[in-house]
């Protein structure tokens, strides 16, 4: 069961949509609304990224999960005004695939980056 009081989120309906998909061994950290074509929102747990993607499956809607063990890089797109301050885009790479997320503000992109990297780096030596 997910306690919404402990989760950062932009829209309650997105939190409600993702909650049934959280496994018993997972902790949901955040659900961030995204803008632009494709992704509706991205969720960050202690084990994976989950995103509701409207373009991933050839115009069909899909909830996609990417375990942290499959992520090879996380990039903050620099729009010429410094990292995070003005940018709201992150790119997550998983081998040959790239997933782009445009957040509703640089603060949200920075928070998502820190949550993702915190999980990715916790097992590094």
Buried (B, 14 or more C-beta within 10 A) or exposed (E): EBEEEEBBBBBEEBBEBBBEBBEEEBEBBBBBBBEEEBBBBBBBBBBBBBBBBEEBEEEEEEBBBBEBEBBEEBEBBEEEEEBBEEBBBBEBBBEEEEBBBBBBBBEBBBBBBEBBEEBBEEEEE
